[in-house]
Amino acid sequence: MKMSKRSIQQIVEEQVKKWHLEHTASKTDRRLVPAVTISREPGSGGRILAEQLAQALGFDLFHQEMIHEMAKSANVSSRLLETLDERGLSVLEDWIAALVNTRHLWPDQYSQHLFKVVGTIGKHGRAVLVGRGANFILPPDKRFRVRIIAPQEFRVNRVAEYFSVSPEEAKYRIIRTENDRRAFIRKYFHADIEDPVNYDIVINTATVGIKSAVNLIKEAVAV
């Protein structure tokens, strides 16, 4: 999904306004609920699941493409940081420093913005974040980490049907995307995207199904 800089800026401004309104309207009774991070195998239905989960929970939804575009802009990351008070900003800076130190990272400009964008979303909570290593960025008390998987044959059939391509082309797309995501996580977090220890729950949509998976996660988050 391609987004223009203008459309991303509009999305950011709408989100900033929403956070400000929520903060002003319900300072005392709005309980902070951890963000849900979604990591998914291509073709497993993770994107659809994320959309349905956000709707079921009443959470904001941040797809991989949106997070990526936000992280590309220093202006956007700075605008999001403005929604945090001094204490929240200090806590976020501590999160990022701890992440860099514990994982022995050497952040480039993109990853620095990525950490700030995801960290700010996590501070506000009540969000579903898809991809971009969000599960590695947010601290344990600010996240619920989900990994969506399915057998390759199942995923190949889904991709072939959805994009109207041959099974061979579908398999090629899946493998290419898997390699890209695996390399991204290895590069920026020195981690294995497939290691189940990096998630709180792993769901096989070939056996559980999207609807049941949404209900399982909703129950686990216990909003």
N, C-alpha and C positions, 0 to 999 in steps of 0.2 A: 504494500500500500504506500503510494507516494503522497507526500504532504508538502505544500508550499510553506515557505518561511512565514508568510502571513497567516496561514491557517493554524500553524503551530502556535504563533504568537496569540492568536485569538483564543485558542484552547487554553493556553497558559493563563491569560488574563481572566477567563471565565472561572478557571479553577482557583486562582488566587482570590477572586471576589467571593467565591463560595466558601473557601476556608475562613476568610475574614468574617463573613456573615455568621457561620457556624460558631466561630470562636466568641463573637460578640453576643449572640443570642442565647447560648447555653454553656456558659463557662463552668457552672457548678454541676450540672446534671448530665453532661455528655461524657460518658465513659469511654476512655481510649481503648479501642479494640485493635489488636495486632493486624497488620496487613497480611494478606494471603499472597504468597509468591507461587507462581505456576511455572514449572519447568516441564517441557513436554517433548516426546519423540515426534518427529514429523509424521503426520498422518494419523496420529492417535486421537485426534479430536480435542486437543488441549485448548485451542483457540475458542471453539464453540463452548466448551465447558466453562472457560473463564468468563465468557459473556453471560451465560446463564447463571453462574455463581454470583457475579456482581449484581445481577438483577435480583436474585433471590435474597441476597444479604442487604441490598440497598447500599452497596459500596461503589466508589468510583473505580472505573476500569482504565488501566494503563497498559496498552498493548506494547509489544516489543518495539514496533516501528515508532510509536509515539515517544517512548523513553529514549530511543536512539536519537531521534531528531532533537529532543530537549537537551540531551547530553552534548550535542555538537555545537551548541551555542552558549558562550560565556554569559551573554545577556539573559538568556532564559534561566540558567542555573542561579544567577544573581537575583533575578526577580523572584524565584521560588524561595530563596533564602530569606528574602525580606518578610516572608510570612511567619518566620520564627522570632520569638522574643530573644532577649540576650541569653537567658539560661538555655533555651532550646538550641540556639546556635552553638553555644559552648559544648553542649552534650553531643551535638552532631560532629563537631570538630574532633572531639575525643573518640567517637565511634570510628571515624575515618582513620585517625592516627593509630588506633588499636588494630584496625583491619590491615593497614599497611605493614605494621610491625610484626604482627603474629603470622602473617602469610608471606612476609619478606618480599613485599611488592615494590616495584619501582614505577609509580604511576606516571603516565604521560598526560597530556592536556585533556584528552578525551575521557580517560578513566577518572580523572579528578572531578570533571563535571558530572560524570555518570554517578559517582559516589554521592555527590551533593544532591543531585536530582532525586535519586532513589532514597537517600537518607531523609530528605525533606518530606517526601511522600510518606515514608514510614513513620516519621514523627507525628504527622497528622492522623495516621491510621485510617481504618475503614476503607481500605483500597485493595484491589486485586491487581497485582503486577505480573505481567507475562514476560518471561525471558530476561535477557541482559544480566544474568547472574544476580538478580535481586536477593535470592536466598543466601548468597554469600556476603552481601553488603549489610543487611539489617541485623542487629543484635537479637539474641534469642527472645527477649521480652517484647520485641516489636514485630514478630513475624510468625506465620504458620506456613511451613514449607511443603509444597505438594509437587510430586513428580508423576506425570501421566505417561503411561507406556502402553504398548500393545504389540503382539507378534508382528514380524515384518510382513508376512503374507496378508494379514488383516489390513495393515497400513497401506500396502501397495494397492490393494483393491479399492480402498477409500480414495486415495489420491487419483488413481486411474479414472474412477467414476466422476469425481468432483471436477477434474480438469479436462475430462474427455480425452485422455491420452492412453497409449498402450501400456500394459503392465511393465514392459521393459523401460519405457520412458519414466513411468511413475517410480520404479525402483531406483533409477538413476537420480531422480530429483531427491528422493528420500536420503540416499547415501551421501549425496553432495551436501544437503542441508545438515545432516548429522555430523559430517566432518567439519563443517563451518562452525557449528555450535560447540562441538568438542574442542576445537582449536581456540575459540574465543574464551571459553572458561579456563582452559589451560594457560593461555597467555595472560589474562588479567587477574586470575585468582589462584593459579598454581594448583588446580583441583581437577578432579574427574567428575564430569557432569553425570555419569552413570552410577556413581557410588551411592548406594542407598543411605549411607550414614549422613549424607548431606541433606536428607529430607525427613520430615516428620511423618509423612504418609506417602506410599507409592500405590497408585491405582492402575489396574489393567482394564482399560475400557472395552476390550474385546469380551471380557467376562462380566464386568460390572455394569457397563453402559453409562452413558453421559448423565442421565437423570438421576440414577442411583448414586453416581459419583458426586454429583452436586449435593445431594442430601447427606452423604457421608461427611463431606467437608464442612457443610453448614453445621452439622451436629458437633463436629470436632471443634470448630471455632466457637460455638456456643454463644452467639450474639444475643 
